[in-house]
Amino acid sequence: MIRKHSATLHGHRTSFSLEDEFWLELKRIASARGLSLASLIAEVDDGRTEDSNLSSALRLHVLQWFKALCPPQPDPKQRGS
């Protein structure tokens, strides 16, 4: 389920929508890094490009976190070439 969440970033209130699974993983990432959830969200917000929205940036951050934990796999498109 997608839920709306709110955070205060640099003194301004903002809201974003995330699936429950992404929200849970963001909490785990923040804990693993010794950050508050608000600090992690602010960090992601500061690093995103102007043409992306915060919800997408947060999802991509979770994806990048897990990709960094997994060893690289061969590209299935290049098999048999």
Backbone as CSV, one residue per row, in Angstrom:
resi,resn,N_x,N_y,N_z,CA_x,CA_y,CA_z,C_x,C_y,C_z
1,MET,0.844,-1.180,0.000,0.000,0.000,0.000,0.892,1.247,0.000
2,ILE,0.506,2.224,-0.770,1.219,3.495,-0.805,0.615,4.413,0.249
3,ARG,1.510,5.001,1.060,1.062,5.925,2.107,1.787,7.250,1.958
4,LYS,1.113,8.302,2.378,1.720,9.620,2.387,2.477,9.804,3.698
5,HIS,3.672,10.361,3.601,4.509,10.635,4.764,4.922,12.098,4.716
6,SER,5.266,12.639,5.854,5.709,14.029,5.929,7.035,14.103,6.660
7,ALA,7.822,15.098,6.285,9.113,15.326,6.947,9.419,16.813,6.879
8,THR,10.221,17.262,7.824,10.702,18.636,7.802,12.138,18.606,7.303
9,LEU,12.358,19.252,6.158,13.681,19.286,5.537,14.151,20.723,5.480
10,HIS,15.217,21.012,6.186,15.785,22.365,6.207,14.731,23.409,6.604
11,GLY,13.912,23.044,7.588,12.916,23.973,8.115,11.625,24.055,7.335
12,HIS,11.504,23.278,6.266,10.280,23.304,5.461,9.614,21.937,5.485
13,ARG,8.322,21.943,5.660,7.551,20.704,5.698,7.302,20.232,4.269
14,THR,7.509,18.954,4.015,7.239,18.378,2.707,6.582,17.019,2.885
15,SER,5.895,16.571,1.867,5.275,15.252,1.936,5.665,14.455,0.696
16,PHE,5.601,13.148,0.837,5.941,12.240,-0.248,5.157,10.955,-0.031
17,SER,5.012,10.183,-1.087,4.274,8.922,-1.017,5.224,7.765,-1.255
18,LEU,5.115,6.745,-0.410,5.954,5.550,-0.541,5.163,4.308,-0.174
19,GLU,5.508,3.227,-0.826,4.957,1.941,-0.440,5.502,1.578,0.940
20,ASP,4.719,0.826,1.702,5.124,0.437,3.057,6.486,-0.250,3.067
21,GLU,6.761,-1.081,2.055,8.026,-1.811,2.010,9.226,-0.862,1.884
22,PHE,9.094,0.173,1.067,10.182,1.143,0.936,10.368,1.931,2.225
23,TRP,9.268,2.276,2.867,9.334,3.011,4.129,10.083,2.189,5.178
24,LEU,9.760,0.916,5.278,10.419,0.027,6.228,11.917,-0.075,5.927
25,GLU,12.267,-0.210,4.664,13.686,-0.320,4.310,14.433,0.982,4.565
26,LEU,13.804,2.125,4.344,14.444,3.400,4.678,14.755,3.467,6.163
27,LYS,13.833,3.001,6.999,14.074,2.976,8.443,15.261,2.078,8.780
28,ARG,15.339,0.935,8.114,16.445,0.005,8.360,17.778,0.600,7.913
29,ILE,17.782,1.266,6.773,19.006,1.890,6.270,19.471,2.974,7.235
30,ALA,18.541,3.812,7.678,18.887,4.874,8.627,19.491,4.269,9.889
31,SER,18.880,3.227,10.403,19.379,2.573,11.611,20.770,1.979,11.378
32,ALA,20.962,1.309,10.250,22.250,0.695,9.941,23.356,1.734,9.817
33,ARG,22.993,2.924,9.374,23.980,3.994,9.213,24.102,4.880,10.442
34,GLY,23.281,4.616,11.458,23.333,5.421,12.676,22.770,6.817,12.489
35,LEU,21.810,6.941,11.573,21.171,8.230,11.285,19.727,8.211,11.742
36,SER,19.189,9.382,11.986,17.746,9.465,12.171,17.112,9.329,10.789
37,LEU,15.873,8.915,10.754,15.164,8.798,9.486,15.090,10.160,8.794
38,ALA,14.846,11.206,9.574,14.773,12.556,9.006,16.106,12.958,8.369
39,SER,17.215,12.587,8.996,18.534,12.908,8.434,18.771,12.177,7.123
40,LEU,18.382,10.917,7.060,18.536,10.149,5.827,17.690,10.759,4.711
41,ILE,16.455,11.097,5.016,15.572,11.697,4.010,16.150,13.021,3.525
42,ALA,16.673,13.817,4.429,17.281,15.102,4.046,18.502,14.872,3.158
43,GLU,19.292,13.860,3.473,20.480,13.538,2.672,20.081,13.151,1.247
44,VAL,19.071,12.316,1.135,18.587,11.899,-0.188,18.026,13.106,-0.934
45,ASP,17.280,13.929,-0.223,16.701,15.123,-0.846,17.793,16.056,-1.360
46,ASP,18.844,16.233,-0.584,19.947,17.112,-0.987,20.681,16.577,-2.212
47,GLY,20.706,15.254,-2.375,21.451,14.652,-3.470,20.672,14.417,-4.747
48,ARG,19.375,14.661,-4.716,18.579,14.370,-5.916,18.669,15.508,-6.923
49,THR,18.416,15.164,-8.170,18.420,16.180,-9.218,17.123,16.971,-9.167
50,GLU,17.149,18.150,-9.737,15.967,19.019,-9.705,14.778,18.429,-10.457
51,ASP,15.050,17.574,-11.442,13.951,17.028,-12.240,13.364,15.736,-11.663
52,SER,13.851,15.288,-10.501,13.274,14.099,-9.872,12.474,14.507,-8.644
53,ASN,11.512,13.673,-8.288,10.747,13.984,-7.078,11.298,13.181,-5.904
54,LEU,10.957,13.597,-4.707,11.508,12.985,-3.511,11.103,11.518,-3.380
55,SER,9.880,11.190,-3.712,9.439,9.790,-3.616,10.312,8.888,-4.478
56,SER,10.552,9.291,-5.706,11.387,8.496,-6.612,12.818,8.422,-6.103
57,ALA,13.350,9.530,-5.621,14.714,9.555,-5.112,14.865,8.606,-3.920
58,LEU,13.873,8.540,-3.062,13.931,7.641,-1.907,13.885,6.182,-2.353
59,ARG,13.034,5.872,-3.329,12.980,4.503,-3.844,14.322,4.111,-4.466
60,LEU,14.903,5.007,-5.247,16.193,4.728,-5.879,17.295,4.556,-4.842
61,HIS,17.214,5.306,-3.755,18.202,5.168,-2.688,18.139,3.763,-2.082
62,VAL,16.939,3.273,-1.841,16.784,1.912,-1.311,17.355,0.907,-2.310
63,LEU,17.041,1.074,-3.581,17.556,0.164,-4.606,19.077,0.186,-4.639
64,GLN,19.665,1.363,-4.620,21.122,1.480,-4.648,21.760,0.845,-3.417
65,TRP,21.121,0.992,-2.268,21.628,0.381,-1.031,21.719,-1.136,-1.191
66,PHE,20.644,-1.741,-1.697,20.629,-3.187,-1.847,21.552,-3.659,-2.970
67,LYS,21.665,-2.887,-4.033,22.588,-3.252,-5.106,24.026,-3.250,-4.592
68,ALA,24.339,-2.337,-3.701,25.684,-2.272,-3.139,25.977,-3.485,-2.252
69,LEU,24.946,-4.074,-1.675,25.113,-5.246,-0.807,25.227,-6.548,-1.586
70,CYS,24.739,-6.563,-2.825,24.709,-7.783,-3.632,25.885,-7.814,-4.595
71,PRO,26.530,-8.973,-4.740,27.621,-9.054,-5.712,27.066,-8.898,-7.126
72,PRO,27.851,-8.304,-8.018,27.370,-8.127,-9.383,27.124,-9.468,-10.063
73,GLN,26.095,-9.522,-10.846,25.736,-10.716,-11.600,25.968,-10.442,-13.081
74,PRO,26.238,-11.485,-13.866,26.389,-11.268,-15.300,25.089,-10.734,-15.894
75,ASP,25.226,-9.906,-16.898,24.065,-9.337,-17.581,23.409,-10.439,-18.413
76,PRO,22.141,-10.792,-18.115,21.493,-11.887,-18.862,21.338,-11.572,-20.359
77,LYS,21.354,-10.305,-20.727,21.221,-9.938,-22.144,22.471,-10.310,-22.929
78,GLN,23.610,-10.451,-22.237,24.860,-10.725,-22.925,25.179,-12.214,-23.001
79,ARG,24.346,-13.047,-22.452,24.561,-14.502,-22.538,24.345,-14.951,-23.979
80,GLY,25.193,-15.809,-24.425,25.035,-16.386,-25.753,25.452,-15.461,-26.876
81,SER,26.025,-14.295,-26.545,26.453,-13.380,-27.606,27.854,-13.689,-28.014
